[in-house]
Amino acid sequence: PASLSHGNNNRGGSDPHYGRKHFDFDGPPEMHRFMERFFGEAYPQMPRGPVDSRSLGSGFIVDEGGLVVTNHHVIKGADEIEVILDNGETLPAVVRGVDRRTDLALLEVETDSSLPFVRFGDSDHARVGDWVIAIGNPFGLGGTTTSGIVSARGRDINNGPYVDYIQIDASINRGNSGGPLFNHAGEVIGVNTAIFSPNGGSVGIGFAIPASVAKNVIHQLREDGKVARAWLGVEIQPVTPEIAASLSMDDATGALVSRITPDSPAAGSRLETGDVIIGFNNRPVESTRDLPRMVAKAPVGQSATVKVLRDGKELTIDAVLASIPETGQTRQMTAPTPRKDRLGLRLAPLNEEARTALGHQGEGVLVEEVMPSSPAARKGLRAGDIILKVGNATVTSPEDVIEEVKKMKSKEKPVLLLVQRKNNQRYVALKTA
């Protein structure tokens, strides 16, 4: 019952078919003539405007308060997110935080009751051949359970250096992304993320993010809305047999430093271009994939010990790690303030800057954004409107609005808002989403 499916509504740009002058049809000639007979040469005109699209994915609840784990690529670019529980109940959700480097996202649903949830298990002890169960929402069919085994561990699918994927042969398809992978004890040991397929369907090669990675990421997203990773500031490349021979190394192992980033922790240490890093914090570095994960897991702001080979000698170098620079790969997407409520509004307090810009000196709550196709959008609310009252209650903060909306929803009544736009006030009755 803690697994679920969710859908995203995306409001994109104009449909490429809008306004097309000629009918573009790829069917057989006889069908083309049939279509021309009824529509003529011109494509039937349709109103111009943005197009609503919907995508589907999977996820699972990890907290009774409504925290939901899924893949980042499932909710990327979504204007609205709805979570559908196993019992069919649909709940609106907001993004608590995302981590693009591991393709994980944490959502939060709005609910007044406690929800069933699942726990992460120990993926490090999962062995090749162990039975696993995958649950998800393939092709939007709803809750679907498949089983299989762990086919391999430590798979690299060229999706960044931070995840060694679990390979499984349980059938997963489009729509399974973000769903849980369970062990025999009912613990989540992975987040189903990708498949390898020549035809778009399952051929028994799927990949899951291990729980050992997901647990740490989700914990940070829950606490801070973002993931902090340590940074050394070196560009590295594999040590090939030829390079090893040129450096008089017995084995082709380690990570060769090809460049040191200016103003980085490495630049402030004794590391040099041409060093071969063979150890980090007393752990061996056997390949270029080892080092980024080791550095990322190390504490930010603390000194790390780097063991290198230079001119045939082993050296130990200390470097104080910094936080990885923000490149857009990891960013915080918070919900509490401003907040999207059940009406499809993003709300913010009225600060002095907003009061001056809007010419309003009284109380109220600012509508910062109206979600497309939401109840508020259908009633004509706009960004810049000011909510003065919900029902008979004067509101002064987004939390006031949310609380009053919950009260009116419990009475199964439309929500009555007193809205000010410029110098005009009007009441608007909205049905909650």
Secondary structure as UniProt FT lines:
FT   STRAND          3..14
FT   TURN            16..19
FT   HELIX           29..39
FT   STRAND          50..63
FT   TURN            64..66
FT   STRAND          67..71
FT   HELIX           72..75
FT   TURN            76..77
FT   STRAND          80..84
FT   TURN            86..87
FT   STRAND          90..99
FT   TURN            100..103
FT   STRAND          104..109
FT   HELIX           123..125
FT   TURN            128..129
FT   STRAND          131..136
FT   HELIX           138..140
FT   STRAND          144..155
FT   STRAND          165..168
FT   TURN            174..175
FT   TURN            177..178
FT   STRAND          180..182
FT   TURN            184..185
FT   STRAND          188..195
FT   STRAND          206..210
FT   HELIX           211..224
FT   STRAND          230..231
FT   STRAND          234..238
FT   HELIX           241..246
FT   TURN            247..248
FT   STRAND          255..260
FT   TURN            262..263
FT   TURN            265..270
FT   TURN            273..274
FT   STRAND          276..280
FT   TURN            281..282
FT   STRAND          283..284
FT   TURN            288..289
FT   HELIX           290..297
FT   TURN            300..301
FT   STRAND          303..310
FT   TURN            311..312
FT   STRAND          313..320
FT   STRAND          322..323
FT   STRAND          339..340
FT   TURN            342..343
FT   STRAND          345..349
FT   HELIX           352..358
FT   STRAND          365..370
FT   TURN            372..373
FT   HELIX           375..378
FT   TURN            379..380
FT   TURN            383..384
FT   STRAND          386..390
FT   TURN            391..392
FT   STRAND          393..394
FT   HELIX           398..410
FT   TURN            411..412
FT   STRAND          415..421
FT   TURN            422..423
FT   STRAND          424..430
//
